[in-house]
Amino acid sequence: MVEWYYAPEHLSKAAQALYTESGGQWTMVNAQKTRLQQGHAEGIARDLVASAKREHNTERAESLRTNAGYFKNNRDCMQYHDYRTENWPIGSGMVESEAKQFKVRVVGPGMRWSWPG
């Protein structure tokens, strides 16, 4: 599974290539996040490739193709709708939080550990 946090990051990069104003970027990212949550990563990739073909700026077109490749290559690992239906977490926040709590309890302020202890 590709963690949810990283996918919208790639949508943002693609939106920056497509739109110069933040309003257009925001609208595009939110619309595509909805599609992504429904399991349409491959459709997003196709749309980004189509946009890259219409783009005259080579730098922007390359950014669109790169981000389209991310969604195409990871489409099988981005079935967020299925994951959520099965009650799986789609982000690592819970695990990271647990690791942080464990560290606080084991290596708290003033705690000193020795081999015998």
C-alpha positions in Angstrom: 0.0 0.0 0.0 1.2 3.5 -0.8 0.7 5.7 2.2 -2.1 8.2 1.6 0.1 11.2 2.6 2.3 10.8 -0.4 -0.3 10.5 -3.1 -1.8 14.0 -2.7 1.7 15.3 -2.6 2.1 14.1 -6.2 -1.3 15.6 -7.1 -0.1 19.0 -5.8 3.0 18.8 -8.0 0.8 18.0 -11.0 -1.6 20.9 -10.1 1.4 23.3 -9.9 2.3 22.3 -13.4 -1.2 22.8 -14.7 -2.3 26.0 -12.9 -0.5 29.1 -11.9 -3.1 30.4 -9.5 -3.6 28.6 -6.1 -7.4 28.5 -6.5 -7.1 26.2 -9.6 -4.5 24.1 -7.9 -6.6 23.6 -4.8 -9.7 22.7 -6.8 -7.8 20.2 -9.0 -6.1 18.5 -6.0 -9.4 18.2 -4.1 -11.2 16.7 -7.1 -8.5 14.2 -7.8 -8.2 13.2 -4.1 -11.8 12.2 -4.2 -11.2 10.1 -7.3 -8.1 8.6 -5.6 -10.2 7.7 -2.6 -12.6 5.9 -4.9 -9.7 3.8 -6.4 -9.2 5.6 -9.7 -5.4 6.0 -9.7 -5.1 4.8 -13.3 -7.7 7.3 -14.5 -5.8 10.1 -12.8 -2.6 8.9 -14.6 -4.4 8.9 -18.0 -5.7 12.4 -17.4 -2.2 13.7 -16.4 -0.7 12.1 -19.5 -3.4 13.7 -21.7 -2.7 17.1 -20.1 1.1 16.6 -20.7 0.4 16.1 -24.4 -1.5 19.4 -24.6 1.1 21.3 -22.6 3.5 23.5 -24.6 6.0 24.1 -21.8 8.4 21.1 -21.8 9.2 21.5 -18.1 5.5 21.4 -17.1 4.8 18.5 -19.5 7.7 16.5 -17.9 6.3 17.2 -14.4 2.9 15.9 -15.5 4.4 12.8 -17.1 6.5 12.1 -14.0 3.5 12.4 -11.7 1.3 10.4 -14.1 3.9 7.6 -13.9 3.7 7.6 -10.1 0.0 6.9 -10.2 0.3 4.4 -13.1 3.1 2.5 -11.5 1.4 2.4 -8.0 -2.2 2.0 -9.1 -2.5 -1.5 -7.6 -1.2 -0.2 -4.3 -3.6 2.7 -4.2 -6.9 1.0 -3.8 -7.8 3.2 -0.8 -11.6 2.5 -1.2 -10.9 -1.2 -0.7 -8.5 -0.6 2.1 -11.0 1.6 4.0 -13.8 -0.9 3.4 -11.6 -3.5 5.1 -10.9 -1.0 7.9 -7.2 -0.8 7.1 -5.4 2.4 8.0 -4.3 4.2 4.8 -1.6 6.2 6.6 1.2 5.5 8.9 0.2 8.0 11.5 -1.0 5.4 14.0 2.2 3.4 13.8 4.4 6.6 14.1 2.4 7.7 17.1 2.8 4.4 18.8 6.6 4.4 18.2 6.8 7.9 19.6 4.8 6.9 22.7 7.0 3.8 23.2 10.1 5.9 23.0 8.8 8.4 25.5 8.1 5.6 28.0 11.4 3.8 27.5 13.7 6.7 27.1 12.0 9.4 29.1 13.6 12.4 30.7 16.1 11.5 33.4 16.0 7.8 32.6 19.3 6.1 32.4 19.7 2.5 31.3 22.6 0.2 32.0 23.3 -3.4 30.8 22.2 -5.0 34.1 19.2 -2.7 34.4 
